[in-house]
Each structure stands twice: as C-alpha cells, then as structure tokens.
Amino acid sequence: PWDDNWNLGTTTWIQDSAKPHTGTYNARISNAQTPGDLTSDDLDSAGTSIIYVSFWFNLKSLDVDDCVLQIYNGSDWITWYDLINYPTYANNVWCQFNEEIIDSQYFKGNFKIRFDASALGGSTEEANIDDVLISTFDSTPAAPTGLVATLGDTEVSLDWNDNSEGDLDGYNVYRSTTQGSGYAKINGSLVATSDYIDTGLTNDVTYYYVVTAVDFGSNESDYSNEDSATPTDLPPAAPIGLVATDGDEEVTLNWDDNTEGDLDGY
C-alpha cells in the first residue's frame, strides 16, 4: 500500500489535518497551493494479473478536469477518471473509489497513479485524498473482533469492532439457533457499518451470531467470535415528565407518552 510516503512539498499538495477521512492527516490541495500532481510510489506489478486501487476523496466545488486520476503504463500517463464523474461522487463529502485494473499494459515494474490537479484554481475549490491502497495482492480480511449481542423485544442488537482494511467492502451477519454451528447469512446486501439489528425474532429463543468481513475482491474472512442473546418481552420504560396540577377537589396528572409499540396502557 501507498500511504504517506509522498513528497510533502511546500507549494502544491500538502499534508493537512483539518478533515482527514481516518487518522490524523490527508493529502490536500486548494487555491492556496500551486496547482499540480500528487504521484504515488512505484508498484512492481510485473507478472500480476490484476491491480487493486482504492482510496477516499473529498472534492469541494470542483469543475470538470480539476482533479483527474491518471495511471502509468510504463511510458505514458493515461487518464482513468475525472473524479467528479465517478459514480460515488458527492460534493464536499468523503466518497470511496474502488476499482480493478486487468489491462496488461499496466502490469509493469513501475506502475503508479497520480492525481492531476493542474487545472484547479477557483477561490473555493479544494481536493482531499486519503487512505490510498494500491495492491496486486488481494488478501483476505481479518476476522472481526469484539462481537456483542444485546437482547430486545423480538430483536437482537449486534455491535463489533471496525475492521481496518483499506479495501473493506462491508460485513456479513450469520445466525443460528445452535451454538457453534448451523449459521445462515441473514443480511441481503453487505452491512456497511459495524452494527446490525436483527428483527422479527421469536421471544424466549436463544440466537447465536457471528460476523465476517468482506473486501472489494469478494474475499470473506473467518467468523468472528460467537455471541448469543435471547429476545424477551421487556417491560415498558418508566413514564417520565409526570406533572401534578391541583384543582377544585381534584388533581390533574400529565406525563410524556411512552414509545413502546406494544404499550397497552398506564
């Protein structure tokens, strides 16, 4: 992976701490810097059959061609994407880029990428790049850790630690009614965050859960630790906000509504 081994320079792309996607810094260029390129280290991709490129980008008020991703074939720079036209792009928010290169012209000993911001220059224009991963080896993610299952009424809430892989695509959640075996995947699409609520369950039945991590190459990790929970019909929360108002031989009471869906009354 290529991370922070780039020339900080003094007039073009800088190391900035204002709004990194993760960690402390990201690469940034704005109208305060001289327009220019941010170029990665060389990656020896000779003999490979695929190159993985992923990163996060945050672009503010850019025009066409203000921040262009280019790739090197050993002799020439080839424009790959104008980032404001990438499918995940939205203005001034962090967006994820993830693509594979299978064209053999790029399988060279000095493959690299660059972000060409030579046309950037508007007074409010800004480009931020973070978490760049360039790799020819698509390793399997680590198994998630710290899975905790918490019971609810006909539901179980799951939470686990975030995986740190740069090419992480999401998580799968598996459930069983047998401890240690018989797991079946319960999510449709990949779960984007490290939490999940499993609903529509039967109270007083114990459910066992594990989760896995999946990368952009569809490699799936081993199971996480197992945890279990038994949903139950929980008592309502105690009403709050009770106010008593005196009257003529009477007292009027008022309180906040409870929100339980199965509330029968007070």
C-alpha positions as CSV (number, residue, x, y, z in Angstrom):
1,P,0.0,0.0,0.0
2,W,1.0,3.6,-0.6
3,D,0.2,5.8,2.4
4,D,2.2,8.8,3.5
5,N,5.5,8.2,1.6
6,W,5.0,11.1,-0.7
7,N,6.9,14.4,-1.0
8,L,5.0,16.9,1.1
9,G,6.4,19.8,-0.9
10,T,5.7,23.4,0.0
11,T,3.6,24.8,-2.8
12,T,1.4,22.0,-4.2
13,W,-0.4,19.1,-2.4
14,I,0.1,19.4,1.4
15,Q,-0.4,17.2,4.4
16,D,-3.5,18.6,6.2
17,S,-5.2,17.7,9.4
18,A,-8.4,19.7,9.0
19,K,-10.7,16.9,7.9
20,P,-8.9,13.5,7.3
21,H,-11.1,10.5,6.5
22,T,-9.2,8.4,9.0
23,G,-6.1,9.0,11.1
24,T,-4.5,12.4,11.6
25,Y,-3.7,13.7,8.1
26,N,-4.8,13.6,4.4
27,A,-3.4,15.0,1.2
28,R,-5.0,18.3,0.3
29,I,-4.8,21.0,-2.4
30,S,-6.7,24.2,-2.7
31,N,-6.5,27.7,-4.2
32,A,-3.8,28.4,-1.6
33,Q,-1.4,26.0,-3.2
34,T,0.1,25.9,-6.7
35,P,-1.9,23.5,-8.9
36,G,-0.1,20.3,-9.5
37,D,0.1,16.5,-9.3
38,L,0.1,14.1,-6.3
39,T,2.0,11.0,-7.5
40,S,2.2,7.6,-5.8
41,D,5.3,5.4,-5.2
42,D,6.1,2.9,-7.9
43,L,4.4,-0.5,-7.5
44,D,6.0,-3.5,-9.1
45,S,3.1,-5.1,-10.9
46,A,5.1,-7.1,-13.4
47,G,3.8,-10.7,-13.8
48,T,0.5,-9.9,-12.0
49,S,-3.0,-10.3,-13.5
50,I,-4.8,-7.6,-11.5
51,I,-4.1,-4.3,-9.7
52,Y,-6.4,-3.1,-7.0
53,V,-6.8,0.7,-6.5
54,S,-8.9,2.1,-3.7
55,F,-8.9,5.5,-1.8
56,W,-11.3,8.1,-0.3
57,F,-11.7,11.5,-1.9
58,N,-13.4,14.7,-0.8
59,L,-13.8,17.4,-3.5
60,K,-15.3,20.8,-2.9
61,S,-16.7,23.0,-5.7
62,L,-14.6,21.4,-8.5
63,D,-15.2,21.7,-12.2
64,V,-14.6,19.2,-14.9
65,D,-10.9,18.2,-15.2
66,D,-10.0,19.9,-11.9
67,C,-8.9,16.6,-10.3
68,V,-8.2,13.7,-12.7
69,L,-7.0,10.3,-11.7
70,Q,-4.3,9.0,-14.1
71,I,-2.4,5.7,-14.3
72,Y,1.0,4.9,-15.7
73,N,1.7,2.2,-18.2
74,G,5.4,2.3,-18.1
75,S,5.8,5.2,-20.6
76,D,2.7,7.3,-20.6
77,W,0.1,8.7,-18.2
78,I,-3.4,7.6,-19.1
79,T,-6.4,9.4,-17.8
80,W,-8.6,6.9,-15.9
81,Y,-11.3,9.0,-14.2
82,D,-12.3,12.6,-13.7
83,L,-13.2,12.2,-10.1
84,I,-16.3,14.5,-10.2
85,N,-17.7,12.0,-12.7
86,Y,-17.0,8.9,-10.5
87,P,-20.3,7.2,-9.5
88,T,-19.9,7.7,-5.8
89,Y,-19.0,11.4,-6.1
90,A,-20.9,14.0,-4.0
91,N,-19.7,17.5,-3.3
92,N,-17.7,18.2,-0.1
93,V,-18.2,14.7,1.5
94,W,-15.9,11.8,1.7
95,C,-16.5,9.3,-1.2
96,Q,-14.9,6.0,-1.8
97,F,-13.1,5.0,-5.0
98,N,-12.5,1.3,-5.7
99,E,-11.6,-0.3,-9.0
100,E,-9.6,-3.1,-10.5
101,I,-7.2,-2.9,-13.4
102,I,-7.0,-6.0,-15.6
103,D,-5.4,-4.4,-18.7
104,S,-1.9,-6.0,-19.1
105,Q,-0.4,-2.8,-20.5
106,Y,-0.2,-1.6,-16.8
107,F,1.5,-4.7,-15.5
108,K,4.9,-3.1,-15.3
109,G,7.7,-2.8,-12.8
110,N,6.9,0.9,-12.2
111,F,3.1,1.1,-12.2
112,K,1.8,4.2,-10.3
113,I,-1.1,6.5,-10.1
114,R,-1.3,10.3,-9.8
115,F,-4.0,12.9,-9.0
116,D,-3.7,15.6,-11.6
117,A,-5.0,18.9,-10.1
118,S,-3.1,21.2,-12.5
119,A,-6.4,22.8,-13.6
120,L,-7.6,23.5,-10.1
121,G,-7.7,27.2,-9.1
122,G,-11.1,28.6,-8.2
123,S,-11.4,30.5,-4.9
124,T,-13.4,27.9,-3.2
125,E,-12.0,24.8,-4.9
126,E,-10.4,22.1,-2.8
127,A,-9.4,18.4,-3.2
128,N,-8.7,15.9,-0.4
129,I,-7.3,12.4,-0.8
130,D,-6.9,9.8,2.0
131,D,-6.5,6.1,2.7
132,V,-4.9,5.2,-0.7
133,L,-4.3,1.5,-1.3
134,I,-2.6,0.2,-4.4
135,S,-2.0,-3.6,-4.4
136,T,-1.6,-6.6,-6.6
137,F,-2.3,-9.0,-3.7
138,D,-5.9,-9.3,-2.6
139,S,-5.5,-10.7,0.9
140,T,-8.5,-11.9,3.0
141,P,-9.7,-9.5,5.7
142,A,-9.1,-10.3,9.3
143,A,-12.0,-11.8,11.2
144,P,-14.0,-9.1,13.1
145,T,-13.5,-9.0,16.8
146,G,-15.5,-7.9,19.8
147,L,-18.9,-9.1,18.7
148,V,-21.6,-8.4,21.4
149,A,-25.3,-9.4,21.1
150,T,-27.9,-7.5,23.2
151,L,-31.4,-8.7,23.6
152,G,-34.5,-6.7,22.9
153,D,-38.2,-7.4,22.4
154,T,-38.3,-9.7,19.3
155,E,-35.0,-8.4,18.2
156,V,-31.2,-8.6,18.9
157,S,-28.8,-5.7,18.5
158,L,-25.3,-6.6,17.4
159,D,-22.1,-4.5,17.6
160,W,-18.5,-5.3,16.9
161,N,-15.1,-3.6,16.3
162,D,-14.4,-1.9,13.0
163,N,-12.0,-3.7,10.6
164,S,-9.1,-1.6,9.4
165,E,-8.5,-2.9,5.9
166,G,-8.4,-0.2,3.3
167,D,-10.3,-2.3,0.7
168,L,-13.0,-3.4,3.1
169,D,-16.4,-3.6,1.4
170,G,-18.6,-4.5,4.4
171,Y,-19.7,-7.3,6.7
172,N,-22.0,-10.4,6.6
173,V,-24.0,-11.4,9.6
174,Y,-24.8,-15.0,10.4
175,R,-27.3,-16.5,12.8
176,S,-28.1,-19.9,14.2
177,T,-30.2,-21.5,16.9
178,T,-27.4,-24.0,17.6
179,Q,-24.3,-23.0,19.5
180,G,-21.2,-23.2,17.3
181,S,-22.7,-24.4,14.1
182,G,-25.6,-24.1,11.6
183,Y,-25.0,-20.4,10.8
184,A,-27.1,-18.9,8.0
185,K,-26.4,-15.4,6.5
186,I,-29.3,-13.0,7.4
187,N,-28.3,-9.8,5.6
188,G,-29.1,-9.2,1.9
189,S,-26.5,-6.7,0.8
190,L,-23.3,-6.2,2.7
191,V,-23.6,-4.4,6.1
192,A,-21.7,-1.1,5.7
193,T,-21.2,-0.4,9.4
194,S,-20.0,-2.5,12.4
195,D,-23.5,-2.8,13.9
196,Y,-26.8,-4.6,13.0
197,I,-30.3,-5.1,14.4
198,D,-31.9,-8.5,13.7
199,T,-35.6,-8.0,13.9
200,G,-38.7,-10.2,13.7
201,L,-37.4,-12.8,16.1
202,T,-39.3,-15.1,18.5
203,N,-39.1,-14.2,22.1
204,D,-37.6,-16.7,24.6
205,V,-35.5,-18.4,21.8
206,T,-31.7,-18.1,22.1
207,Y,-30.0,-17.0,18.9
208,Y,-26.2,-17.4,18.2
209,Y,-24.4,-14.9,16.0
210,V,-21.1,-14.5,14.1
211,V,-20.0,-11.9,11.6
212,T,-17.4,-11.8,8.8
213,A,-15.6,-9.1,6.9
214,V,-15.6,-8.9,3.0
215,D,-13.3,-6.9,0.8
216,F,-13.8,-5.5,-2.7
217,G,-12.3,-8.6,-4.2
218,S,-15.2,-10.6,-2.5
219,N,-12.7,-12.3,-0.1
220,E,-14.5,-13.2,3.1
221,S,-12.8,-13.5,6.5
222,D,-13.2,-16.3,9.0
223,Y,-16.0,-16.0,11.5
224,S,-15.7,-13.6,14.4
225,N,-16.2,-14.7,18.0
226,E,-19.7,-16.0,18.6
227,D,-22.2,-14.3,20.9
228,S,-25.8,-15.0,21.8
229,A,-28.9,-13.3,23.1
230,T,-32.4,-14.4,24.0
231,P,-35.0,-11.8,23.0
232,T,-37.8,-11.3,25.5
233,D,-40.9,-9.2,26.1
234,L,-39.3,-6.4,28.1
235,P,-41.3,-4.3,30.5
236,P,-42.0,-0.7,29.3
237,A,-39.7,2.1,30.4
238,A,-40.9,4.0,33.4
239,P,-43.0,7.0,32.3
240,I,-41.3,10.4,32.6
241,G,-42.3,14.0,32.9
242,L,-45.1,13.5,35.4
243,V,-46.7,16.8,36.5
244,A,-49.5,17.1,39.0
245,T,-51.8,20.2,38.8
246,D,-54.1,21.0,41.6
247,G,-57.8,21.8,41.1
248,D,-61.0,22.1,43.0
249,E,-61.3,18.8,44.8
250,E,-59.1,17.2,42.1
251,V,-55.6,16.7,40.9
252,T,-54.8,16.5,37.1
253,L,-51.9,14.4,36.1
254,N,-50.0,14.6,32.9
255,W,-46.8,12.8,31.6
256,D,-44.9,12.1,28.5
257,D,-46.1,9.3,26.2
258,N,-44.2,6.0,26.2
259,T,-42.9,4.9,22.8
260,E,-43.2,1.1,23.1
261,G,-45.0,-0.4,20.1
262,D,-46.8,-3.0,22.4
263,L,-47.8,-0.5,25.0
264,D,-51.2,-1.4,26.5
265,G,-51.8,1.5,28.8
266,Y,-50.8,3.1,32.1
